[in-house]
Amino acid sequence: MEQPTAVPSADPASGKSRRAALTAAVFLMATSAIGPGFITQTATFTTKLGAAFAFAILASILIDFVVQLNIWRIVTLTRMRASDIANAAIPGTGYLLAILVIVGGLFFNIGNIGGSGLGLNALLGLDPKWGGAISALIAIGIFSSKRAGVAVDKAIIWAGVLMIVLTLYVAIFSQPPVGKALFETFIPSTIDFATITTIVGGTVGGYITYSGAHRLLDKGQTGIENLGAVNRAALSGIAVTGIMRYVLFLAILGVVSAGVAIDVSGKGANPAAQAFQAAAGEVGLRIFGAVLWFAAITSVIGAAYTSVSFITVFKKDISDRARDIATIIFIAISLFFYVIITTPPAQMLVFVGGLNGLILPIGLSIFIYAAWARSDLMSGYRYPRWLLVLGVLVCALTWYMGYKSIGPIFALLG
């Protein structure tokens, strides 16, 4: 079998550029994980489960830790993209993984554009369809730049910081029952597998799994010599996403616990917007619009960038400029389907999280096998067995959760 071509390491970079590369990867992974889907899912499930939803967030963070640490390490050590690793480990599976991620990323991006429309609707009062179209055109403009890579990194980092600050402000205003939330984080009164699968899919499933790792690859931060820095970056990304998830949950829980009724099923329902408005009035609604739009536009960028990075398994010699053009086309197709699909945006955002949760165990299974049986792909590096064992356990758990929740997830399209 023809061996896949490894992505070459970049020339040794200065400490500053290396930190910039790692920061870019951290925020690409974090903002992809904290997209409009997660925000809408959090509002929907907090309304449904109350403080018990804290357990689902804890489960998502623990699963995130095992998945991201394994994926980032394996991509770094092999110097190959995920689809090439899959093909090398089990011939043909790289093409399957690429198709699943690209299709899943397309669905997710339809939801992301919908989220951007909801964000501008809350922020400026724009019709969601027009808001989604304007946001997609902004993302296309970023990838049309001659310095698209730099533009992507800066947009994602600034948006990520602003999202966290604004959400923390609303969480303080909503006065959530922190003690009850902490208790239910570890001893939940209710465990809902469909909810956990959906929230996991919305934060680490599908394209999100590979976003930060592929960004590191493109920046040349690969090989055993960079493994320590990559580990720290992966843990930093998980910490950022974990904090943001919990702060957002607390902001909405405060509203739900106060007895405010939130509509999660109406055709035009925007549950997170209702929660932010109830917590901080008109200012809260505008803050929600900004948070959702920042989350959505960064996720549009992340989904398009990562999904298109899988195209290289079909065309090895594709240039960076050709990839940017393919990314623009990907966003345009997502926008087209967003305009014609009649499923309410909030409902679509919950569904696509569940769909990505069903894709997650397939890719994770291939990667765990590669790490366990193909050390030759990592230049003979002996992969830590404790991390592999955790990977196997999480892999089995995601398969079980997918089996238990596939019906309820697809019922969301009904």
C-alpha positions in Angstrom: 0.0 0.0 0.0 1.2 3.5 -0.8 2.2 5.3 2.4 0.5 8.6 3.0 2.7 11.7 2.7 3.4 13.3 6.0 2.9 17.0 6.4 6.4 18.4 6.7 7.4 20.3 9.8 7.8 24.0 9.5 11.2 25.5 10.0 12.1 26.0 13.6 10.0 29.0 14.7 10.7 31.6 17.3 9.2 31.3 20.7 6.7 34.0 19.9 5.5 32.4 16.7 5.3 29.0 18.4 3.1 30.4 21.2 0.9 32.1 18.6 0.5 28.8 16.7 -0.5 27.0 19.9 -2.8 29.8 21.0 -4.5 29.7 17.5 -5.1 26.0 17.8 -6.4 26.3 21.4 -9.0 29.0 20.4 -10.0 27.2 17.2 -10.8 24.1 19.2 -12.4 26.1 22.0 -14.6 28.3 19.8 -15.6 25.4 17.7 -16.7 23.6 20.8 -18.5 26.6 22.1 -20.6 27.3 19.1 -24.2 28.3 18.7 -25.2 24.7 18.9 -23.8 24.3 22.4 -25.4 27.6 23.5 -28.8 26.6 22.2 -28.4 23.0 23.5 -27.5 24.3 26.9 -30.6 26.6 27.1 -32.8 23.8 25.8 -31.5 21.1 28.2 -31.2 23.3 31.2 -34.8 24.2 30.8 -35.7 20.5 30.5 -33.4 19.0 33.2 -32.6 22.0 35.5 -29.5 21.5 37.7 -29.2 17.9 36.6 -27.8 19.1 33.3 -24.6 19.9 35.1 -23.8 16.1 35.0 -24.0 16.1 31.2 -21.6 19.0 31.1 -19.1 17.2 33.4 -19.4 14.1 31.2 -18.7 16.2 28.1 -15.6 17.7 29.7 -14.2 14.3 30.7 -14.9 12.8 27.3 -13.4 16.0 25.7 -10.3 15.5 27.8 -9.7 11.9 26.6 -10.7 12.5 23.0 -8.8 15.7 22.4 -5.6 14.6 24.2 -5.5 11.4 22.1 -6.3 13.1 18.8 -3.9 16.0 19.3 -1.0 13.7 20.3 -1.5 11.2 17.5 -1.7 13.9 14.8 1.3 15.6 16.2 3.4 12.4 16.4 2.5 11.1 13.0 2.7 14.5 11.2 -0.4 13.4 9.2 -4.0 14.6 8.9 -6.7 12.5 10.5 -7.8 10.9 7.2 -4.3 9.9 6.3 -3.8 8.3 9.7 -7.0 6.4 9.3 -6.0 5.1 5.8 -2.6 4.1 7.1 -4.0 2.2 10.1 -7.0 0.6 8.3 -6.9 1.0 4.5 -10.0 2.8 3.2 -11.3 4.1 6.5 -9.7 7.6 5.8 -12.0 8.1 2.9 -15.0 7.1 5.1 -13.9 9.4 7.9 -13.4 12.3 5.5 -16.9 11.9 4.0 -18.5 11.7 7.5 -16.7 14.7 8.7 -17.3 16.8 5.6 -21.0 15.9 5.5 -21.3 16.3 9.3 -19.5 19.6 9.0 -21.9 20.8 6.3 -24.9 20.0 8.5 -23.2 21.7 11.4 -22.4 24.8 9.3 -26.0 25.1 8.3 -26.8 25.3 12.0 -23.9 27.7 12.6 -25.2 30.1 10.0 -28.6 29.7 11.5 -27.1 30.6 14.9 -25.4 33.7 13.4 -28.8 34.7 12.1 -30.4 34.3 15.6 -27.5 36.3 17.1 -27.9 39.3 14.8 -31.7 39.0 15.3 -31.2 39.5 19.0 -28.5 42.1 18.7 -29.9 44.3 15.9 -33.4 43.0 15.2 -32.4 41.6 11.7 -34.5 38.9 10.1 -32.6 35.6 10.9 -32.3 34.7 7.2 -30.7 38.0 6.4 -28.5 37.8 9.5 -27.3 34.4 8.5 -26.5 35.5 4.9 -24.6 38.6 6.1 -22.5 36.4 8.6 -21.7 33.8 5.9 -20.5 36.6 3.6 -18.3 38.0 6.4 -16.7 34.5 6.8 -16.3 34.2 3.0 -14.5 37.6 3.1 -12.1 36.4 5.8 -11.1 33.4 3.6 -10.9 35.6 0.5 -8.1 37.6 2.2 -4.6 37.0 0.9 -3.6 36.5 4.5 -6.5 34.2 5.4 -4.5 32.2 7.9 -3.6 35.3 10.0 -7.2 36.7 9.7 -8.7 33.4 10.9 -6.4 33.3 14.0 -7.1 36.9 15.0 -10.8 36.7 14.5 -11.2 33.5 16.5 -9.0 34.6 19.5 -10.7 38.0 19.9 -14.2 36.5 19.5 -13.4 33.8 22.1 -12.3 36.3 24.7 -15.3 38.5 24.2 -17.7 35.5 24.5 -16.4 34.5 27.9 -16.4 38.0 29.3 -20.0 38.7 28.2 -21.3 35.4 29.4 -19.7 35.8 32.8 -21.4 39.2 33.1 -24.9 37.6 32.6 -24.1 34.7 34.9 -23.5 37.1 37.7 -26.8 38.9 37.1 -28.9 35.6 36.9 -27.9 34.6 40.5 -27.9 30.8 39.9 -28.1 28.2 42.7 -24.4 27.3 42.6 -24.6 24.8 45.5 -27.3 22.8 43.9 -25.5 22.9 40.6 -22.3 21.6 42.1 -24.2 18.8 43.9 -26.0 17.6 40.7 -22.7 17.8 38.8 -21.6 14.7 40.6 -24.8 13.2 41.9 -27.5 13.9 39.2 -31.1 13.4 39.9 -31.6 12.5 36.2 -29.3 11.0 33.5 -30.4 11.4 29.9 -28.2 9.6 27.3 -29.6 11.5 24.3 -28.8 14.7 26.1 -25.2 13.7 26.8 -24.7 12.4 23.3 -26.0 15.6 21.8 -23.9 17.9 24.1 -20.8 15.8 23.5 -21.5 15.9 19.7 -21.9 19.6 19.9 -18.6 20.1 21.8 -16.2 17.4 20.6 -18.0 15.4 17.8 -17.5 15.5 14.1 -15.2 18.1 12.7 -14.6 19.7 16.2 -12.5 16.7 17.2 -9.9 17.5 14.6 -10.0 21.3 14.4 -7.2 22.2 16.8 -5.0 19.3 15.8 -5.2 20.2 12.0 -4.4 23.8 12.8 -1.3 22.7 14.7 -0.3 20.6 11.7 -0.7 23.5 9.3 1.4 25.6 11.7 4.2 23.0 11.7 3.9 22.2 15.5 4.5 18.5 15.1 6.9 15.7 16.1 8.0 14.3 19.5 10.0 17.5 20.1 6.7 19.5 20.3 4.7 17.0 22.3 5.0 18.7 25.6 3.8 22.0 24.3 0.9 20.3 22.4 -0.2 18.5 25.6 -0.3 21.8 27.4 -2.2 23.5 24.6 -4.8 20.6 24.5 -5.3 20.9 28.2 -5.6 24.7 28.0 -8.3 24.3 25.2 -10.2 21.9 27.3 -10.0 24.2 30.4 -11.3 27.2 28.3 -14.2 25.2 26.9 -15.0 23.7 30.3 -15.1 27.1 32.0 -17.3 28.6 29.3 -19.7 25.7 29.3 -20.2 25.8 33.0 -20.6 29.6 33.2 -23.1 29.5 30.4 -25.1 26.8 32.1 -25.1 28.8 35.4 -26.3 31.9 33.6 -29.3 30.0 32.2 -29.9 27.9 35.4 -30.4 31.1 37.4 -33.2 32.1 35.1 -34.8 28.6 35.1 -34.6 28.3 38.8 -36.3 31.6 39.3 -39.4 30.1 37.6 -39.2 31.9 34.3 -41.0 29.9 31.5 -38.7 29.4 28.5 -40.2 28.3 25.1 -38.0 25.6 23.6 -40.4 24.1 21.1 -42.1 27.0 19.2 -41.2 27.5 15.6 -39.3 30.8 16.3 -38.1 29.7 19.7 -34.7 31.1 20.8 -34.4 29.7 24.3 -31.0 31.1 25.2 -32.1 34.6 24.1 -35.1 34.3 26.4 -32.8 33.3 29.3 -30.3 36.2 28.8 -33.2 38.7 28.5 -34.8 37.4 31.7 -31.5 37.7 33.5 -30.4 41.2 32.4 -33.3 42.8 30.6 -32.8 44.5 27.2 -29.1 44.7 27.8 -29.0 40.9 28.4 -30.8 40.3 25.1 -28.2 42.4 23.2 -25.4 40.7 25.1 -26.8 37.3 24.1 -27.0 38.5 20.5 -23.3 39.4 20.6 -22.3 36.1 22.3 -24.3 34.0 19.9 -23.0 35.8 16.9 -19.3 35.6 18.0 -19.9 31.8 18.7 -21.6 31.3 15.4 -19.1 33.2 13.1 -16.1 31.5 14.7 -17.9 28.1 14.3 -18.7 28.9 10.7 -15.0 29.5 10.2 -13.9 26.5 12.2 -16.3 24.1 10.6 -15.4 25.2 7.1 -11.7 25.2 7.7 -11.6 21.8 9.4 -14.0 20.1 7.0 -12.1 21.3 3.9 -8.8 20.1 5.5 -10.1 16.6 4.9 -10.2 17.1 1.2 -6.5 16.5 1.0 -7.1 12.8 1.4 -8.7 12.9 -2.1 -6.2 15.4 -3.6 -2.8 15.4 -2.0 -1.2 18.3 -3.9 -4.0 20.9 -3.3 -2.5 24.3 -2.7 -3.3 26.6 0.2 -5.1 29.0 -2.1 -7.1 26.2 -3.6 -8.1 25.1 -0.1 -9.3 28.7 0.7 -11.4 28.7 -2.4 -12.8 25.3 -1.5 -13.6 26.7 2.0 -15.5 29.6 0.4 -17.5 27.2 -1.7 -18.2 25.1 1.4 -19.6 28.2 3.2 -21.7 29.2 0.2 -23.2 25.7 0.0 -24.0 25.8 3.7 -25.7 29.2 3.2 -27.8 27.9 0.3 -29.1 25.0 2.3 -29.8 27.3 5.3 -31.9 29.5 3.2 -34.1 26.7 1.8 -34.4 24.4 4.9 -37.5 25.1 6.9 -36.4 23.4 10.2 -36.3 26.1 12.9 -32.7 27.2 13.5 -32.7 26.4 17.2 -34.1 22.9 16.5 -31.5 22.4 13.8 -28.7 23.4 16.2 -29.7 20.7 18.6 -30.0 18.1 15.9 -26.6 18.7 14.3 -25.0 18.3 17.8 -26.6 14.9 18.1 -25.5 14.0 14.5 -21.9 14.8 15.3 -22.2 12.8 18.5 -23.0 9.8 16.3 -19.9 10.4 14.1 -17.5 10.7 17.1 -17.1 7.0 18.0 -16.2 6.0 14.4 -13.2 8.3 14.2 -12.2 7.7 17.8 -12.2 4.0 17.2 -9.8 4.3 14.3 -7.4 6.6 16.2 -7.3 4.4 19.2 -6.5 1.4 17.0 -3.7 3.4 15.3 -2.2 4.3 18.6 -2.4 0.8 19.9 -1.3 -1.2 16.9 0.7 1.1 14.6 3.5 2.7 16.6 5.5 2.7 13.4 3.4 5.6 12.3 4.7 7.5 15.3 8.4 6.7 14.6 8.3 3.9 17.2 7.1 6.2 20.0 5.6 4.1 22.8 2.2 5.6 23.4 1.1 5.9 27.1 -1.0 2.8 27.9 -3.1 4.7 30.5 -4.2 7.2 27.9 -5.0 4.3 25.5 -7.1 2.5 28.2 -9.0 5.8 28.8 -9.5 6.1 25.1 -10.9 2.6 24.8 -13.3 3.2 27.7 -14.5 6.5 26.2 -14.8 4.9 22.8 -17.1 2.2 24.2 -19.1 4.8 26.1 -19.7 6.9 22.9 -20.8 3.8 20.9 -23.2 2.9 23.7 -24.6 6.5 24.0 -25.0 6.7 20.2 -26.9 3.4 20.2 -29.2 4.6 23.0 -29.9 8.0 21.5 -30.0 7.6 17.7 -33.8 7.5 17.6 -34.4 10.6 19.8 -31.8 12.6 18.0 -33.3 12.0 14.5 -36.8 12.7 16.0 -35.7 16.3 16.4 -36.2 16.7 12.7 -39.8 15.7 12.9 
